[in-house]
Amino acid sequence: MDAEAQVGVLGAGAWGTALAQMLASDGRPVLLWAREEELVGEINRDHRNTPFLPGAALAPSIRATGTLGELAACDTILAVTPAQFLGQMLTGLAAAPRDLVMCSKGIEAGSGRLMNEVAGEAMPGAQLAVLSGPTFAHEVAAGLPTAVTLACSGGEEQWERLAPIIARPAFRPYYSDDLAGAEVGGAVKNVLAIACGVVDGLALGQNARAALIARGYAEMLRFGEALGARAETLAGLCGLGDLVLTCSSTSSRNFSLGKALGEGQSAAALMTDRRTVAEGAHTAPVLAGLARQRGIAMPIVDAVVALLGGAPARAVVGALLARPLKPEQDSPA
């Protein structure tokens, strides 16, 4: 790719801004779309994004815009809007980019579609890819070592075009052609991170968290394979890797939400007060519904849905622990 060619990032939340910062780390021009007019001004004037990524000094080659039409001129766009608004935002673009990389993690409410399915309908002219893996925005923005999965619908030809655009010395993508696997891992782990946060909020210990991660991964695997994902994809960065990261730290919005629930705070109040999106809260009921339709047992996901509906955390955990004893392997739950 021409060193002067511009890459666009759709969404100036913490993750979108961190990706823009990573892409601009070698001086490449990056166009960052933000909804808020005042945020566009702050990024262009002060090279800061204090609402979503405080403390990060942004590269001067990042230019913010509030005009979707400007972004449509980019050959490559990284879509980093909340999952529930992706279709709406893509429809607002005047033209399809050559490569559209989904970086949001979730499942669309109502339709039950993965992000690549939403994007495929909104922008049939774009070649789709999915970027997913164990990533905290503030670490990526700081240039700390990170590895991700880059799943390309166009196979190795698209990979060879995108990898030089995205790869940096501290940001290492690994190739896949399994878009379903990359997306399922990112969506399901957000829900499981809420559950792990509850364990932390209830002070149930490290044993409980490790067990929940392992049994949650089994749920992820069952669901993913039912949607056509490959087990080896889910065992990699975008599945197990992302699960371990987000189930272990309050840097995860989903883990933090679960921790607050475990400490007795109200789910309704927590969701109302949050400026940033804990995507797992939106994904959980959709995921549970899809699992029921397909006859896939996901008791941890069901427990998270109950918690978000207002059920007491200790009662929900007690119900999980009281389930019938079963073999670990080849078990439906």
N, C-alpha and C positions, 0 to 999 in steps of 0.2 A: 504493500500500500504506500502511496505517496506520503512522505512525512508531513506534508502540509494539508493533506485531506482531513476533513473534520468529522469527528464522531459525535453523535448526539446521545444524551442521556435524558430520558423522559421520567422526571420525578426528582425533586431536590430534598427528599427526606434524608435521614442519616445514611442509609445504604446507597441511594442514588448519588449523594454528594461524595461519599467515600469512593465509589467507583469512578466518578469524574476526576477526583483527585489522583487516584491511581493511574488512570489513563493519561493524565496530564503531567505525570511525574517526569517524563522525558522531554517536556516542552511541547508536546503535541497539542494543537488547539482542540478544545472540547466545548461543545455547546450544551448547556444544562438548562432544561426547562423547569420552571418553578411556577406554581399557581399564584403565590402571593406576590403582589407588586412590590411590597416593601422588602421581601426577601431577595427578589431580583436586584433591587437597588443595593442592598447590603453586600451581596456577592460581588457585584461589579465594582462597587466603590471601595469596600473594605477588605475584600477577599476573605470573607467570613460567612459562616452560616450558624449564627448563635442559637436559633431555636432548635435545630436538629443535630448539629455536630459542633458543639461549643469546644473551643480550645484548638481547633484545627485551623492553621493558616493555609488558605487555599492557593493553589498555583495561579499565577497571573494569566496563564493561557486558558483558564476556564472562563467562559463568558456565559452569563445567565440571560435567559429570555423568558418572557411570559407569552410569547406568540408561537402557537403550534406550527404555523406555516413555516417559520424559520427552521424548525426541527425537521420538517418533512424534506428539506433539501439535502439532508445528510444521507450518505450511502449506507451507514451502519448506525442503528439506534439500539441502545440498551434500554428496555422498558422496565422501570423500577417503581411504578405506581402501585398502591395497594391492590391486591388481587381482585377485590370486588369492583374496582373502577377501571380495570384494564381495558375491557371491551369498549367502554364509553370513550376513553381517552384515545384509543387507536382509531376509532371512527372519526374523531375530530381532526386527525392528520389529513392534510390535503393529498398526499401521495404516499405510496408504500416505499420504504427503503429497500435496498438490495438485500440486506441482512437485518433481521429483527431478532434480538437476543432477549428472551424473557429472563428477568432476574427477580421477579416477584414469586413468592411461595404461597400457594393456597389453592383452593378449589372454589369455583364460582357458585355462589348460593343460587338456588332456584334451578339452574341447569345441571349442576354437578359436573361441570366440565373442567378439565385441566387448563392451565393458561395457554398452552400451545394450541389447544382446540379453540379457545376463545379468539386468539390472535389469528388463527387460520381462517376463521369466518370473517373477522373484521378487516384483514389485510391479505387476501388470497394471492396477491402479487409478490409478497415478501417471502424470502427463504428463512425459515424459522430455526432458532437454536435456543437452548436452555443453559443458563449458567447457574450452578448450584453447588453448595459445599459448605464446610464449616468456616463461617466468616462472621466476625464481629466488625461492624462498620468502623469503629474508632481505631482498631488495629490495622485494618486495610489502609485507612487514611494516613496512619502513621508510618506506613511502609514496612510493617512487620511481616515476616514470611507467612504466606498463605498459599494453599493449594485447593483447586476447585475442579469440578467436572464441567466440561463444555460439550454438551450433547448437540450434534448437528444433524438436522433433517436432510441436508445435502451431502452427507457422508464426508469422506476425506477431502473432496474438492472444496467444500465449504470450510472445513477445518483449516486447510492450508491457507485460506483467505483470511479467516478470522483470528487464528492463533497469533500471528504477528501483531495484530491490532490490540489484542487483549493482554498478551503475555508481557510481564515486566520481570526484572531480576528477582523481586520479592513476591511476585504474583504468578503462580505456575498453574496453567490449565492442563487438564488431562482429557484426551479425546474419548468420546463415546458417540454412538449413534442411537442410544436408547433414551429418547425424549421422555417416554412415560416413566421410566425408572428415575431419571433425574428429578422429575416433577413430583412423583409420589413421595420420594424420600423427603424433599423439602416441605411438602404440605403436612405429612403425617407427623414428622418430628416436632412441628410447632405445637401440636395438640399434646404430644407426650411430654414436652417440656413444661406445659402447665401442670401436668400430673406430678412431675418431679419437683416442681416448685412447691406444690402442696405438701409433699413429703418433707421438704426442708422447713416449711412454715410450721408444720406439726412437730418438728424435731424428732422424726422417726428414725434418723440415723443413716449412715452410709450404706449399711447392708440393704436397707429397704430401697434406697435409690438405685443401687446396682441391680437389684432384682427387677425393679420397675423398668430400667433401661433395657435389660435383656428380654423381658416378656413383652415390652413395647416393641422392640425390634421384631419379635416374632409376629406381632400384629401387622407391622409395616410390611413385612415380607409376604404374609398371606394376602393382604389387600393389593399390594403391588403386582404380584404374580397374576391375580385375577384380572388386572387391567392390562396385562401384557408386558409388564416390566420384567427385566431379567434379574435373577437373584444376585448375580455377581455385581450388577450396578448398585443394588441396594446395600451390598456389603462394602461399598467403596465410600469415597468422599461425600457424595451427595446423599447417602443414606445413613449408614452407621457412623461415619465421621461427623456429619452434621448433628446427628442425634446425641452423640457423646458431648459435643460442645455445648449445645443449647440446654441440655439437661443438667448442667453442672455449674452455672454461673448466673448471678443476677444481672450481668451484662445483657442477658437475653430478656427481651420484653415479655415473652411468654412465660419463662421461668419466674420472673418477678411478679407477674399476675398471679400465678399459682401460689407463690409464697405468701402473697397478701391474702389469698383465699384461705390458705392453711392457718394463717394467723387470725382468721375470723372476720375479715373485712367482707363487705357485701359485694357480690359480683356486679350488681347493677350500678352501684356507686363507683366501683373501680373502672368500669367500662365508660361511664359518663365523664369521669375526670381525666381520662388519658388523652393526651395530645397525640402521642404516637400510637400506631396500631399494633396490638397484639394479635397477629393474624390468626393464631390458633383458635381464638375465641369465635371467630367467624367460620373457620373451617370445621370445627368439631361437630356441630349438628349436621352439616352437609355430609361429612365423612361417615358419621354414624348411620345416617339414612341410606347412603350408598351401600354400606356394609350389610345392612339389614336386607336390602333388596337382593343382594347377591348371596345371601346366606353365609357371610363371613363373620366369624366371632371376633369382636374387638372390645372386650370388657373394659379395658383401660380407657379407651375412647368414650365408651358409654358412661363411664364414671365421671369423666371430665364434663360431658354434657350435663349430667346431673348436678355437678358442682356449679356450673355456670347458670343453671336454672334455680339455684338457691339452696340446694341440699347441703346440710352441715358436713363439713369436711371429714370429721371423725366417723360419722355414720357411713359415708361413702367408702372410706378406706376399710372400715370394718366389714362391709358387704363384700368387698373384693377379697379380703382375707378369708372370708367364710365360704368361698366358692368350693365346690366339690374337688377333691384331690384327683389329679390326672397324671398320666405320663408327660414328661417334658417334651419329648420328640413326637412328631406326628399327632400332636394334640390340637383340636380345633379351637382351643382357648387358652 
